[in-house]
Amino acid sequence: MRSIRELLTTEEKVWVYIANEELWEDFLRSAEGFAFGELPRDKWKFGHVIGVHSDGTMGHVSLFLWSCSFSENAENYPKKVDFSKFINGGSDYLCERSHFSGRLMFSDQK
């Protein structure tokens, strides 16, 4: 199995998309040596997008921020990785779309 550390050879941080909880377990195995701050491993919770930093720290990325990073004017966002493609050995593991969709609705009501 490939290691998360491989993604950080030239990057300070990457964002990793994890489609489901089954892949989450694979992610935890490949993230050996990384941590969510001081939180014990049994307290780590599944999230669809995890920011992984070269200093060994990790954190959840909001789906709103993740989705915004795919807009046509988006700049200065970390490399975005589809974990499923990455661990299966694919070379096309960079995310080209967010995997989420939604709509912002505003109301004039006060």
Residue frames relative to the residue before (quaternion, step in Angstrom):
aa qw qx qy qz dx dy dz
M 1.0000 0.0000 0.0000 0.0000 0.00 0.00 0.00
R 0.4726 -0.6697 0.4976 0.2838 3.55 -1.02 0.83
S 0.3832 -0.7299 0.5291 0.2010 3.54 -1.21 0.60
I 0.5816 -0.5725 0.4535 0.3582 3.55 -1.16 0.65
R 0.5777 0.6070 -0.3698 0.4013 3.58 1.05 -0.72
E 0.5846 0.5939 -0.3660 0.4143 3.63 1.10 -0.65
L 0.6523 0.5330 -0.3111 0.4399 3.58 1.08 -0.71
L 0.7177 0.4705 -0.2350 0.4565 3.57 1.16 -0.55
T 0.3498 0.7606 -0.4936 0.2355 3.61 1.17 0.25
T 0.8023 0.1845 -0.0981 0.5591 3.60 1.04 -0.72
E 0.6811 0.4636 -0.2721 0.4971 3.59 1.27 -0.04
E 0.4609 -0.6562 0.5198 0.2946 3.55 -1.18 0.61
K 0.7847 -0.0598 0.0462 0.6152 3.56 1.13 -0.72
V 0.1206 -0.7525 0.6420 0.0845 3.52 -1.31 0.48
W 0.3101 -0.6968 0.6063 0.2254 3.52 -1.29 0.43
V 0.1683 -0.8063 0.5652 0.0463 3.54 -0.82 1.05
Y 0.2538 -0.7535 0.5930 0.1275 3.57 -0.80 1.12
I 0.0667 -0.7854 0.6153 -0.0142 3.57 -0.82 1.09
A 0.3680 -0.8053 0.4288 0.1795 3.56 -0.32 1.31
N 0.8278 -0.0177 0.0638 0.5572 3.60 0.96 -0.76
E 0.6941 -0.5015 0.3270 0.3997 3.56 -1.28 0.20
E 0.5689 0.5708 -0.3869 0.4482 3.59 1.15 -0.47
L 0.6699 0.4721 -0.2858 0.4967 3.58 0.98 -0.85
W 0.5522 0.6080 -0.3844 0.4215 3.57 1.16 -0.58
E 0.6502 0.5117 -0.3167 0.4637 3.58 0.94 -0.86
D 0.6366 0.5048 -0.3187 0.4882 3.60 1.03 -0.77
F 0.6216 0.5444 -0.3324 0.4546 3.57 1.02 -0.84
L 0.6537 0.5179 -0.3194 0.4500 3.59 0.88 -0.91
R 0.6538 0.5029 -0.3159 0.4689 3.59 0.99 -0.77
S 0.7143 0.4456 -0.2643 0.4705 3.59 0.96 -0.79
A 0.6642 0.4982 -0.2931 0.4741 3.59 1.27 -0.29
E 0.1788 0.8032 -0.5421 0.1704 3.58 1.10 0.65
G 0.7834 0.2862 -0.2364 0.4985 3.56 -0.85 1.00
F 0.6354 0.4770 -0.3308 0.5093 3.60 1.29 -0.01
A 0.0718 -0.8112 0.5796 0.0290 3.58 -1.20 0.41
F 0.4115 -0.6385 0.5867 0.2805 3.52 -1.35 0.43
G 0.7569 -0.3216 0.1696 0.5430 3.57 0.36 1.24
E 0.7786 -0.2927 0.2529 0.4942 3.56 -0.89 -1.00
L 0.4223 0.7339 -0.4444 0.2925 3.58 1.30 -0.01
P 0.4450 -0.6892 0.4952 0.2859 3.62 -0.79 0.96
R 0.6439 -0.5772 0.3483 0.3618 3.57 -1.06 0.77
D 0.6543 0.5205 -0.3294 0.4387 3.62 0.97 -0.70
K 0.6516 0.4933 -0.3093 0.4862 3.62 1.27 -0.18
W 0.4763 0.6726 -0.4475 0.3470 3.62 1.23 -0.14
K 0.1905 -0.7980 0.5680 0.0660 3.56 -0.90 0.96
F 0.5820 -0.5907 0.4493 0.3325 3.52 -1.17 0.73
G 0.0862 0.7499 -0.6538 0.0525 3.52 -1.16 0.74
H 0.5343 -0.6567 0.4273 0.3173 3.57 -1.05 0.67
V 0.7948 0.1540 -0.0883 0.5803 3.60 1.11 -0.55
I 0.0573 -0.7959 0.6023 -0.0244 3.53 -0.76 1.15
G 0.2854 -0.7203 0.6073 0.1759 3.54 -0.98 0.91
V 0.0987 -0.7908 0.6038 0.0179 3.56 -0.80 1.06
H 0.1721 -0.8131 0.5540 0.0480 3.57 -0.73 1.10
S 0.6054 -0.6008 0.3921 0.3446 3.55 -1.12 0.69
D 0.6356 0.5271 -0.3436 0.4474 3.62 1.17 -0.38
G 0.6266 -0.5794 0.3194 0.4118 3.59 1.31 0.13
T 0.5894 0.5690 -0.3794 0.4299 3.58 1.24 0.01
M 0.1432 -0.7670 0.6213 0.0724 3.53 -1.26 0.56
G 0.0379 0.7887 -0.6135 0.0094 3.54 -1.28 0.36
H 0.5557 -0.6001 0.4580 0.3482 3.54 -1.23 0.47
V 0.2375 -0.7331 0.6220 0.1390 3.56 -1.13 0.78
S 0.4641 -0.6849 0.4753 0.2995 3.59 -0.83 0.92
L 0.5516 -0.6197 0.4444 0.3379 3.57 -1.11 0.70
F 0.5846 0.5655 -0.3745 0.4451 3.59 1.13 -0.55
L 0.6811 0.4758 -0.2856 0.4777 3.59 0.84 -0.96
W 0.6183 0.5454 -0.3268 0.4621 3.57 1.01 -0.87
S 0.6925 0.4763 -0.2798 0.4640 3.58 0.82 -0.98
C 0.6370 0.5286 -0.3265 0.4562 3.60 0.99 -0.79
S 0.6260 0.5740 -0.3424 0.4018 3.59 1.04 -0.68
F 0.6639 0.4869 -0.3060 0.4781 3.60 1.26 -0.19
S 0.4518 0.6829 -0.4693 0.3305 3.61 1.21 0.03
E 0.6310 -0.5848 0.3540 0.3667 3.57 -1.13 0.59
N 0.7100 0.4229 -0.2646 0.4970 3.62 1.15 -0.40
A 0.4096 0.7341 -0.4600 0.2859 3.59 1.26 0.09
E 0.0224 0.7863 -0.6154 0.0499 3.55 -0.95 0.97
N 0.8484 0.2405 -0.1590 0.4439 3.54 -1.32 0.43
Y 0.4234 0.6538 -0.5104 0.3646 3.57 0.97 0.81
P 0.5719 -0.5948 0.4265 0.3704 3.60 -1.11 0.54
K 0.6382 -0.4714 0.4291 0.4317 3.53 -1.33 0.21
K 0.2210 -0.7831 0.5740 0.0924 3.58 -0.97 0.93
V 0.1298 -0.8347 0.5350 -0.0135 3.55 -0.62 1.22
D 0.3052 -0.6982 0.6172 0.1961 3.56 -1.04 0.86
F 0.3728 -0.7836 0.4502 0.2104 3.56 -0.24 1.28
S 0.6163 0.5632 -0.3501 0.4247 3.59 0.98 -0.77
K 0.6809 0.4692 -0.2818 0.4867 3.58 0.91 -0.91
F 0.6383 0.5502 -0.3226 0.4310 3.56 1.01 -0.82
I 0.7363 0.4245 -0.2613 0.4576 3.61 0.71 -1.00
N 0.6539 0.4973 -0.3213 0.4710 3.58 1.20 -0.38
G 0.6109 -0.6205 0.3247 0.3692 3.57 1.27 0.31
G 0.4269 0.7219 -0.4568 0.2966 3.57 1.24 0.08
S 0.3818 -0.7119 0.5370 0.2431 3.56 -1.15 0.58
D 0.6675 0.4709 -0.2895 0.4989 3.60 1.29 -0.25
Y 0.2499 0.8299 -0.4648 0.1809 3.57 0.95 0.89
L 0.5042 0.6329 -0.4505 0.3772 3.64 1.18 0.03
C 0.4444 -0.6979 0.4999 0.2558 3.57 -0.98 0.89
E 0.2011 -0.7772 0.5894 0.0898 3.53 -0.94 0.97
R 0.7619 0.1687 -0.1097 0.6156 3.56 1.31 -0.26
S 0.6160 -0.6254 0.3516 0.3252 3.56 -1.17 0.53
H 0.3633 -0.7285 0.4860 0.3179 3.62 1.17 -0.57
F 0.7089 0.3526 -0.2402 0.5616 3.60 1.28 0.02
S 0.0587 -0.7773 0.6229 0.0657 3.54 -1.17 0.50
G 0.1214 0.7812 -0.6033 0.1052 3.51 -1.18 0.54
R 0.2778 -0.7426 0.5865 0.1654 3.51 -1.30 0.04
L 0.3050 -0.7155 0.5981 0.1932 3.54 -1.00 0.87
M 0.0673 -0.7906 0.6084 0.0147 3.53 -0.88 0.95
F 0.1524 -0.7853 0.5967 0.0634 3.52 -0.90 0.97
S 0.1921 -0.7778 0.5906 0.0960 3.53 -1.10 0.70
D 0.4371 -0.6874 0.5216 0.2537 3.55 -1.16 0.67
Q 0.4843 0.6822 -0.4310 0.3381 3.58 1.25 -0.15
K 0.1801 -0.7895 0.5809 0.0819 3.52 -1.04 0.84
